[in-house]
Amino acid sequence: MQPGTTPQHGNWMNNSAGYQTLLVFLLSLNFGIVFFDRQALNVLMPFVQPELDLTQTQIGLIAGGLSFTWAIAAFFYGRLSDALGSRKPLLILATIAFSLCSFLTGLASTFALLIGARLLMGAAEGGVMPISHAMVASEVNPNRRGLAQGVAQNLGSNILGSFAAPVVLVAFATAFGWREAFYLAGVPGIISAVLMWFLIKEPVKLPPADAATASMTTLDALKIRNIWIIVVVGILMVAHFVITWAFMPLYLATTKGYDERTMSWLMGSLGIAAAIYAFAISGLSDKIGRKPVMVWLPFLSVVGPLGAMYWEGSAIGLAAIFFVGWAVNGIFPIFMATIPSESVDAHHHATVLGLAMGACEILGGVFGPPVAGVLNDAFGPDTFLWMLLVLAVTSGFVAMGLRETAPQALARRGSLSVVSP
């Protein structure tokens, strides 16, 4: 199915606006807890590294290993969810599993045990987002799909994972120890699983697919222009994201000389920025289209690494620079979920979302951090920042090949008839 032919009917027509809002809130909260657990090791690395005597390369391998199992799980859970026509049970099981893996991380006493715990966590967490976005795609009004998927992926993940995780966990680790901070990080996921069990409905199964849409392989999906372009952009930008979080906390604390508390607030500023951009960028893409934000925001993001290298003023000034550059985080749900779900038949949403997220993680998240770690060891601790610049600029140029999919933008061009909100 080509962009501009996305069907505008679906389960959402039977859901009240209140339920649609509740669903997006709970999915956003749950993914926020996913990222709280995922980011925990990154922000606690200044505590963990000296005790376990980790090298920069090992730090990169840990981050890349989690991304690898996350990617495999995204492929697997996406196809399994579509094949079974089941969303809710798989989502809850994945949530409970990744919470338990946070406890395992706190027990690790060697590099081998630490990377093993993170591999298991990635396998548990990888299925959460494809299933969540597939639920949003079918249960929420398409005219608000970009905003809904932006909130589901970015709001909770950035308030909890990018803001609360550095601030809360660093303070907790300072007071009680880094292992105890990981035990704390494992609790919210259990609570989230209980809430979803009681408050979320299992989406109504779609009617059987006709012959033209009965099956879709990975190769079939990659023949669609938008799909292979967002996969390439996703690889570049996920590498950008994971490398930033794997190395920036340690860089700010050791190379730039910020104390651990200031470092935590600087990293937290990324979370505040991304939480705001969850609304601003995703909602803007509903109005002006997906392509403009996908092209321009990667170019804008270069101010972040440049600021980290060359800003010599106050920490507040650097936080402001980070705030501007991190607007690029607003495009993540657009290339991971919104454009793919608007480019294929609804029967294949979880499959293609798993492909988009899995490919991004396995090629960007898996290989990006180890490469950056090796380059840091070879050429100095700021080398990863130059790598971020290259990734961002390349992504902006690749995104120029996208075809527009936003229903409202296409309607203005006379390419698609959409229903009123």
CORLINMO-V469699 format. One line per field, one symbol per residue. psi: psi as a letter, one per 40 degrees, with the letter a starting at -180 (. if undefined). A space follows every 50 residues. Layout:
psi = ???
This chain:
psi = hiieehieiaddeehiddddddddddddddddddddddeddddedddddd defiiddddddddddddddddddddddddddddefhdddddddddddddd ddddddeheiddddddddddddddddedddddddddddeihdeedddddd ddddcddddddddddddddddddddeiddddddddeddddddddddddeh ihihiiiiiiddedihiddddeehdddddddddddddddddddddddddd dddddeeiidddddddddddddddddeddddddddddeiddddddddddd eedcdddddeheaidddddddddddedddeeddddddddddeeiideedd ddddddddddddddddddddddddddddeieeddddddddddddddddee eihiehddddddeeehhiii.
